[in-house]
Amino acid sequence: MLAFFNESQQELLIKLTEDFLWIRFTDYLNLFYRAFDEFIKEYPPSKCSKIIVAPLITQDDINKHKSSSFLHYMVSNEFDPKRYASYETQFVDNNAKLIQKAGECDKVCLIDDFIGAGAQAHSVVEYLETKGVSRKKIVILSLVIQSIGYDRCCNENVEVFYAYLRNRGISDNPERCLERTELMKQIEEIVSPPFGYNFGRERTEALVRMIDTPNNTFPVFWCTKSGYFPAPFPRKQK
């Protein structure tokens, strides 16, 4: 991949790669427990004894294969109730069941493996609120979340717990920020990502790969350009 770029562009890509986070399938369950434990610290049984866990999924994505549903399936099958014996934890796999049962619980935990700019999280919370689920009852658990998504959730009074909090790869690093921004623009002229994905979806500037590479990640890492450009972490064809 580096052969496509000049020395300055290569230097930037190597520097960004040093900060790249790659979460393997085998990491998912332990990272969920890390985020869930942070939630438990904030909400002991005296404050919250009944919990519903559901995938964070928009209405438009209900019938699609989404990573949040995969994570929910994994966790619901591997969850250790003895580890959280003081809590009554129930798993539901869709928003309809969640809305039906929300009145029976103290907290609703919406889980996902990755949250980028936070737009989808915002959409799900707003939808559930229109269906009578109080925003104060909702918390979001994510294995990895970008700082701009975290800030958006906080600004909208939605609590978030996570295993990894990630800054933007260039804009949140003051070192040579303007120079590196210009270099990435040059790189993306070569990569030619789809419209709207420059610097990652919603300019998230992520440096993350999960089971799949989020489109919030810089396109140079995932955009194969129909097989012409050898991106190191190409997104799966869906």
C-alpha positions in Angstrom: 0.0 0.0 0.0 2.8 2.4 0.9 4.2 2.2 -2.7 1.3 4.4 -3.9 2.6 7.4 -1.9 5.5 9.7 -1.5 7.9 9.7 1.4 5.9 12.4 3.5 2.6 10.6 2.9 4.2 7.3 3.9 5.6 8.8 7.1 2.1 10.0 8.1 0.5 6.6 7.4 3.2 4.8 9.4 2.6 7.2 12.3 -1.1 6.6 12.2 -0.6 2.9 12.0 1.3 3.0 15.3 -1.9 4.2 16.9 -4.2 1.8 15.1 -6.5 -0.3 17.3 -7.4 -3.8 16.0 -10.0 -5.6 18.1 -10.2 -9.4 17.3 -13.2 -11.6 17.6 -11.7 -13.3 20.6 -11.5 -9.9 22.4 -15.2 -9.1 22.2 -16.5 -10.8 25.3 -13.7 -9.6 27.7 -14.2 -6.0 26.4 -17.9 -6.2 26.9 -17.3 -7.3 30.5 -14.9 -4.4 30.9 -17.5 -1.9 29.8 -20.3 -3.7 31.7 -18.2 -3.6 34.9 -17.8 0.2 34.6 -21.6 0.4 34.4 -22.0 -1.8 37.4 -19.6 0.4 39.4 -21.9 3.4 38.7 -25.1 1.5 39.4 -24.8 -0.9 42.4 -27.8 -3.2 43.2 -29.2 -0.6 45.6 -29.7 1.8 42.6 -30.3 -0.7 39.8 -31.2 -4.3 40.2 -33.1 -5.1 37.0 -31.3 -4.6 33.7 -32.4 -5.2 30.1 -29.6 -5.7 27.5 -30.5 -5.1 23.9 -28.5 -4.4 20.6 -28.1 -0.7 19.6 -29.9 -0.9 16.3 -31.9 1.7 14.3 -35.3 0.9 12.8 -33.8 1.0 9.3 -31.3 -1.7 10.2 -33.7 -4.2 11.9 -33.5 -6.9 9.2 -29.8 -6.4 8.4 -26.7 -8.2 9.8 -25.3 -5.6 12.2 -22.4 -5.9 14.5 -24.5 -4.8 17.5 -26.8 -7.8 16.9 -23.8 -10.1 16.6 -22.3 -8.8 19.9 -25.7 -9.2 21.6 -26.0 -12.8 20.4 -22.5 -13.6 21.7 -23.0 -11.9 25.1 -26.4 -13.4 25.7 -25.0 -16.9 25.1 -21.8 -16.5 27.1 -23.1 -14.2 29.9 -22.1 -15.4 33.4 -25.1 -14.7 35.7 -23.0 -15.8 38.8 -20.6 -13.0 38.1 -23.6 -10.5 38.5 -25.7 -12.5 40.9 -27.1 -9.4 42.6 -28.7 -8.3 39.3 -31.6 -9.6 37.3 -30.3 -9.3 33.7 -32.6 -10.0 30.8 -31.6 -10.1 27.1 -33.9 -9.0 24.3 -32.9 -9.0 20.7 -35.0 -6.2 19.2 -36.5 -2.8 19.9 -40.1 -4.1 19.9 -39.4 -6.5 22.8 -37.4 -3.8 24.5 -40.2 -1.2 24.4 -42.6 -3.9 25.7 -40.5 -4.7 28.7 -38.8 -1.4 29.5 -41.2 -0.6 32.2 -40.1 -3.7 34.1 -36.5 -2.7 34.5 -34.3 0.0 36.1 -31.9 0.4 33.2 -31.8 -0.4 29.5 -28.3 -1.2 28.2 -28.0 -0.7 24.5 -24.8 -2.5 23.3 -22.6 -2.1 20.2 -19.0 -3.0 19.3 -18.2 0.4 17.9 -19.6 3.9 17.9 -18.2 6.6 15.6 -19.8 10.0 15.4 -22.8 9.0 17.5 -25.5 9.7 14.9 -27.0 6.2 15.0 -26.9 6.1 18.8 -28.7 9.4 18.8 -31.3 8.0 16.4 -32.0 4.9 18.5 -32.4 6.9 21.7 -34.8 9.4 20.1 -36.9 6.6 18.6 -37.1 4.7 22.0 -38.1 8.0 23.7 -41.0 8.4 21.3 -42.1 5.0 22.3 -42.2 5.9 26.0 -38.7 4.7 27.1 -37.2 7.4 29.3 -33.9 8.8 28.2 -32.8 8.6 31.9 -33.3 4.9 31.9 -31.1 4.3 28.8 -27.3 3.7 28.9 -25.1 2.8 26.0 -22.3 0.2 26.3 -19.7 0.1 23.5 -16.5 -1.8 23.2 -14.9 1.1 21.4 -16.3 4.7 21.0 -14.8 7.7 19.3 -14.5 10.8 21.5 -16.8 12.8 19.2 -19.5 10.2 19.6 -19.0 10.1 23.3 -19.2 13.9 23.6 -22.4 13.9 21.5 -24.1 11.3 23.8 -23.1 13.2 26.9 -24.3 16.5 25.4 -27.7 14.7 24.8 -27.8 13.4 28.4 -27.2 9.8 27.5 -24.8 7.9 29.7 -22.0 5.8 27.9 -19.7 3.1 29.3 -16.9 1.7 27.2 -13.7 -0.3 27.1 -11.8 2.0 24.7 -12.3 5.8 24.1 -10.5 7.0 20.9 -9.6 10.4 19.7 -9.5 11.5 16.1 -6.3 10.4 14.4 -5.2 13.9 13.2 -7.5 16.7 14.4 -7.2 15.7 18.1 -3.4 15.6 17.9 -1.9 19.1 17.9 1.5 17.9 16.6 1.8 19.0 12.9 -2.0 19.0 12.6 -2.3 21.3 9.6 0.5 19.6 7.8 -0.9 16.1 8.4 -4.4 17.3 7.4 -3.0 18.4 4.0 -1.1 15.2 3.6 -4.3 13.1 4.2 -6.1 15.2 1.6 -3.4 14.3 -0.9 -3.6 10.7 0.1 -7.4 10.6 -0.4 -7.0 12.1 -3.9 -5.2 8.9 -4.7 -7.5 6.6 -2.8 -10.6 8.3 -4.1 -13.1 7.2 -1.3 -16.8 7.2 -1.9 -18.6 10.5 -1.6 -19.1 11.5 2.1 -16.3 9.3 3.5 -13.3 11.6 3.4 -11.5 11.3 6.7 -14.0 8.6 7.5 -17.8 8.8 7.8 -18.8 12.2 9.3 -15.0 13.0 9.4 -14.6 10.8 12.4 -10.9 10.1 11.6 -11.0 6.7 13.3 -8.1 4.3 13.5 -10.0 1.2 14.3 -10.7 -2.3 13.0 -13.3 -4.5 14.7 -14.6 -7.8 13.1 -15.0 -5.5 10.1 -13.4 -2.1 9.5 -15.8 0.8 10.4 -16.4 3.3 7.6 -15.5 5.9 10.2 -11.9 4.9 9.8 -9.7 6.8 7.4 -10.6 5.3 4.0 -6.9 4.7 3.1 -7.1 1.7 5.5 -10.3 0.1 4.0 -11.1 1.5 0.6 -10.0 -1.0 -2.0 -11.2 1.1 -5.0 -12.7 -2.0 -6.8 -9.6 -4.1 -6.1 -7.1 -1.5 -7.6 -5.9 0.0 -4.3 -4.5 -2.5 -1.8 -6.0 -1.3 1.4 -4.7 -3.3 4.4 -8.1 -3.7 6.1 -10.7 -3.8 3.3 -14.4 -3.6 4.4 -16.4 -6.7 3.7 -18.8 -6.6 0.8 -22.4 -6.4 1.9 
